[in-house]
Amino acid sequence: MINLLFSYGTLRQSEVQRALFGREVLTTEDVLPGFRLDVMLITEPDVIAKSGSDKHPILRRSSAEDVAHGALLELSDAELSAADSSSVACVSSDTWPSSASGSAACGAAP
């Protein structure tokens, strides 16, 4: 089964995708209405090593006029599970509102 995951940060990087999924995944640029991007400091060494940064973007609910820019990633069930397992504690692939393209992503992740 193909799952759509809205990514607004490091999961869009090809090197992170290769490290996590063993391949680059199909991505389509999109936006998530009603959210804005912010930054949080990461202290988990394995996450920093994969992304090359200790500063990772996070989503914050915002006004209806705001949009968070990102991309929809097409992931298998196993890849979605890997994305959930590798994400920092504040992120999960719970059901999220539809992106601007109308796609119902199964979640949002950096």
N, C-alpha and C positions, 0 to 999 in steps of 0.2 A: 504494500500500500504506500502511496505517496502522501507525505505530510508537508504542509506549508508552514514554515516557521519564519516569523518576521524577525530579522536581525538588524540591529541598529548600531553595531560596533564590530568587535573583533572577529566574529564568525563570518563576516564578509571578506576577511583577508584570506587569500589563497593558501598562504603558509599555515594558517590556523586550521583551515579546512583539511589540508593534507595531513597535518599532525593528528587531528581528531577523527576524521572519517577515512583517511587513506586515499582520498581523491578530492578533486575540486568538484563542488556541487553546483547544479544549475541555480543561478540567482537572477532575479528580476527586480530592478529598482522600483521602490514604492514608498509611500508615506503612510503614517498612522495618525489620523486626525484626533485631536483632543489630548495630545501628549506633547511634551517637550523633552529634549535631552538635557541631562545634567552629567556631572562627573563624580565618581567615587574612587577613593584610594583602595587599591587591592593589596593585600599582604600575603596571599597564598603564592609561594615560590613557583609552583608548577604552572599556575595561571599566568604569572608574569613571564615565565620562560617561553610559553607558547605564543603570547601576544607581543612580547618585547616592551611592555609598558606596565607600570603600576597604577596607571590612571585609566579607568574604564568608564565608558558611557553607561548611564542608566536612564530609564524612562520615568517621567513624573507626569501624573495626570495634570492636565492644564485646562485652559479655556478651549472652547470649541473652535476658535480661530487658529489655534496653534497646530502644527504638524511636526511629527518626528520623522526625519528622513532615514531611510534604511533600504532593505531589500528582502524579498521573499525567497527563502531557500527551499528547494525541493529535496526532502529527506525521506529515506526509508524508515521503517519503524525502529530498526537497530540504530540508525544514525540519530534519530530524534532522542532515543534513550541515551546515547552517548553525549549529545548536546546537553541534556538535562543533568547528567552525571558530572559534566565538566564545568558547568556554570557555577558562579559564585552563589552563595546562599540566598541572595535577594531575588534570584531569577528562577522562574519555572515555566513550563510550557502549558500553563492553564489556558482555557479558552479566552481569547482576546477579541475586541471589536474588530470588525472588518477593516481592512486597509482601504486606502483611497481607490484602489483598482477594483474593489468589491470582493476581493478574495478573503475568505474567512480563515485566517491563520490560526493554527492550533496553539500558538504562543508567541512570546517575544523573548529574545535573548540577545546578549551582547554579541 
